């Protein structure tokens, strides 16, 4: 299985192509501790795996389409992370590691969230209201994890889309000030909607906008 990072791209950048998920018409709050597939796991997998030329669309690499819940479940055994290809490849070595070098591997927190989601039954959860809009909105606590989940795939390393990296505070704040990051997230003022897989949750967009209004605290 060959994974490649993909996600948020600004309007003036070459965009990574995803297939937008079908919105849940009636999302319900989840019980505490339940992993949110729709707003956490799916964007993470799309950001790291489902892009044009890889695991998306009718010509998906190796016939593995990871842009939808149904496609992802072809690589998952609910309740059994160790027997799930989607999880196992995150710990391979050399060329078998996914995402493949030189792309950055998923961090320990991301791997654990995927493990826990599978362990809980790999359900298509959509935890309405799960986003915390009350805590202090800082880069370290809120924005960095949001970018990691939704954007970092296309915007890291030597192959960063459009030459724009979003791996640290300086790069993200610069994208806000000079590249229209907020407009791209909202798909307004001539910017293509980013991430191309679909608009981030209303709560995440609101948090990003509040962070900018508050002066982008670190």
VENVENJO-V28610 format. One line per field, one symbol per residue. ss: DSSP state (H for helix, E for strand, - for the rest). psi: psi as a letter, one per 40 degrees, with the letter a starting at -180 (. if undefined). A space follows every 50 residues. Layout:
ss=???
psi=???
This chain:
ss=---------------------------E--------HHHHHHHHHHHH-- ----------HHH-----HHHHH-------HHH-HHHHHHH--HHH---- -------HHHHHHHHHHHH-------E-----------HHHHHHHHHHHH ----------HHH-----HHHHHHHHHH--HHHHHH-------------- -HHHHHHHHHHHH-----
psi=hhiiiibhhideihihhihhihihegiiiiihehhhddeddddddddedg ihebgiadfiheehhfeiddddedehhhegddehddddeeeiibeehhii ieihiiiddddddddddddeefigigghedhhedihgiddddddddddde dddegiadfhheehifeidddddddddeefdddddefifehihhieeiii iddddddddddddeefi.
